[in-house]
Every structure is written in structure tokens, then in C-alpha cells.
Amino acid sequence: LIGFLFLTSSVVIIMLYDFTLSIPLPSWVYFYSAFCVLMYQTCDAFDGKIARITCSTSNLGQFFDRACDAYSCICLVLIGCQLLNLGNSILPIVFQCTLSASFFLINWEELQLGVSRRGIGNIGVTEGQFIQVGALLYAGFEGNGLTNPKISGLIVSLSLIHI
């Protein structure tokens, strides 16, 4: 829940600065977003492990964790679209639909088959989030987002790998 709140606070700050996701933000917003994505990833990884260690797992807890993860998918796409300044295109909708569909199918597969696969080869969700953190840090140091077409194309192709 704490990581979920970090991610939500990042999206709220981004939306206060630019609701259209199309203009570069101040550098501190990119740094704060990178910190929030890293905190979300860390807290999400630890909550399940702590619940299993303390023998306090439940179906309700798993459902709540999945609901927070589903909402976090929306937040991660919004942060990524702001990073690439994709507000005036169809790509944010495509990214959101792709990520939501893959999240649904992964959870459905786990429910039906009992198999939990979260990536392709050695690249999974965690690596995708680290790529996003690295891109946010780069944008913070660069100061104007990732509006360079070569960098934007590279980030888009790398982000589609972890989906």
C-alpha cells in the first residue's frame, strides 16, 4: 500500500503540472517520479515476502495486492507517456490497452494453470521498471524529458519488451 501511495503521489504531481502529458516538466518532478517508481517496486516486492514469512497470507491480501498492481499499471503508463511527451497521440491508449491486457492474461493464466510467468527470458517486470527509473533519471539530468526522437524510439522499444 505504501508503494502504491508513492506512485499515486507522483502521478498527481505530474497531472498538476501538465494534464495533457505533452510538455516537459521541471527536473525535480522526473527525479521524484524515479524515486516513486523505485519505492513502488521495492515495497511491492517486499509485502508478499513479509506476509509469507510471518504466515499472514490470505486471499483478500492477494486480491488487494493485485488490485494495487492493476492501478499501478495505469500510473506507470501515465508516467512513461509524460516522460516521452506522448499526450497528443494514440500511443498512450495503445500502451495502456497493451499493458492492461497483458496484466489480465498473466493473472488469468496463474488462476487457471497455477503458473506465474512474469517476463520473457531474463527480462521481466522488475527490469522494465528499472528501465523506466533510468529513463526518468536521464530526463531529470537532461531537463526536458525524452523528446529526442532517437531516444524516444529506443525507450518505446525497450518498454514494449517487458510487456
C-alpha positions in Angstrom: 0.0 0.0 0.0 2.8 2.4 0.8 4.4 1.9 -2.7 1.0 2.4 -4.3 0.7 5.7 -2.5 4.2 6.8 -3.6 3.2 6.1 -7.3 -0.1 7.8 -6.9 1.6 10.9 -5.5 3.9 11.0 -8.5 1.0 10.9 -10.9 -0.8 13.6 -9.0 2.2 15.9 -9.2 2.6 15.2 -12.9 -1.1 15.9 -13.6 -0.9 19.2 -11.6 2.0 20.4 -13.9 0.7 19.1 -17.2 -2.6 17.3 -17.6 -2.1 16.9 -21.4 1.2 14.8 -21.0 2.7 16.8 -23.8 5.2 19.4 -22.3 8.4 18.8 -20.5 8.4 19.1 -16.7 10.9 20.6 -14.2 13.8 18.2 -13.4 12.7 17.6 -9.8 9.5 16.0 -11.0 11.4 13.5 -13.0 13.7 12.7 -10.0 10.7 12.4 -7.7 8.9 10.1 -10.2 12.1 7.9 -10.4 12.1 7.7 -6.6 8.4 6.8 -6.5 8.7 4.1 -9.1 11.7 2.6 -7.3 9.8 2.8 -4.0 6.7 1.2 -5.5 8.8 -1.7 -7.0 10.6 -2.2 -3.7 7.5 -2.1 -1.5 5.6 -4.4 -3.9 8.4 -6.9 -3.8 8.7 -6.9 0.0 5.0 -7.1 1.0 4.4 -10.6 -0.3 7.6 -11.9 1.1 6.9 -10.5 4.6 3.4 -11.9 4.5 4.7 -15.4 3.6 7.5 -15.2 6.3 5.0 -14.2 9.0 2.4 -16.7 7.8 -0.2 -14.0 7.4 -1.1 -14.6 3.7 -4.8 -14.5 2.7 -6.9 -14.5 -0.4 -8.0 -11.0 0.4 -4.4 -9.8 0.8 -3.6 -11.3 -2.6 -6.6 -9.7 -4.2 -5.7 -6.3 -2.7 -2.1 -6.6 -3.9 -3.3 -7.4 -7.4 -5.8 -4.5 -7.4 -2.9 -2.2 -6.4 -0.8 -3.6 -9.1 -3.5 -3.1 -11.7 -3.9 0.5 -10.7 -0.1 0.9 -10.7 -0.1 -0.2 -14.4 -2.1 2.9 -15.2 0.2 5.1 -13.2 3.3 3.6 -14.8 1.9 4.2 -18.3 1.0 7.8 -17.4 4.5 8.4 -16.1 6.0 6.9 -19.2 3.8 8.9 -21.5 4.7 12.1 -19.8 8.3 11.2 -20.0 8.0 10.8 -23.8 5.6 13.7 -24.1 3.1 11.5 -26.0 -0.1 13.3 -24.9 -1.4 14.3 -28.3 -1.2 10.9 -30.0 -2.8 7.5 -29.9 0.2 5.8 -28.3 -0.9 6.4 -24.6 -4.1 4.5 -25.4 -2.2 1.7 -27.2 0.3 1.4 -24.3 -2.5 1.3 -21.7 -4.5 -1.3 -23.6 -1.4 -3.5 -24.2 -0.3 -3.3 -20.5 -3.8 -3.9 -19.2 -4.4 -6.9 -21.5 -1.1 -8.5 -20.6 -1.7 -8.0 -16.9 -5.2 -9.6 -17.2 -3.8 -12.5 -19.2 -0.9 -13.2 -16.8 -3.3 -13.2 -13.9 -5.8 -15.4 -15.7 -3.0 -17.9 -16.6 -2.0 -18.1 -13.0 -5.5 -18.6 -11.9 -6.2 -21.4 -14.4 -2.9 -23.1 -14.7 -1.2 -22.3 -11.4 1.9 -20.9 -13.3 3.2 -17.4 -12.7 5.4 -16.2 -15.5 6.3 -12.6 -15.3 8.7 -12.0 -18.2 10.4 -13.2 -21.4 13.7 -14.9 -20.7 15.7 -12.8 -18.3 13.7 -9.6 -18.8 10.7 -9.2 -16.6 8.6 -6.6 -14.9 11.4 -5.5 -12.5 13.8 -4.9 -15.3 11.1 -2.9 -17.2 10.6 -0.7 -14.1 14.4 -0.2 -13.7 14.5 0.9 -17.4 11.8 3.4 -16.6 13.7 4.6 -13.5 16.8 5.0 -15.6 14.9 7.0 -18.2 13.4 9.2 -15.6 16.8 9.9 -14.1 18.2 10.7 -17.5 15.3 13.1 -18.2 15.9 14.7 -14.8 19.5 15.4 -15.7 18.7 16.4 -19.2 16.0 18.7 -18.0 13.4 18.4 -20.8 12.1 14.9 -20.9 12.9 12.4 -23.6 11.8 14.5 -26.6 14.7 13.5 -28.8 13.3 11.1 -31.4 16.2 8.7 -31.3 15.9 8.3 -27.5 12.1 8.2 -27.6 12.2 5.4 -30.1 14.7 3.4 -28.0 12.7 3.8 -24.8 9.4 2.8 -26.6 11.0 -0.3 -28.0 12.6 -1.2 -24.6 9.4 -0.7 -22.7 7.5 -2.9 -25.1 10.0 -5.7 -24.3 8.8 -6.1 -20.7 5.1 -6.2 -21.7 
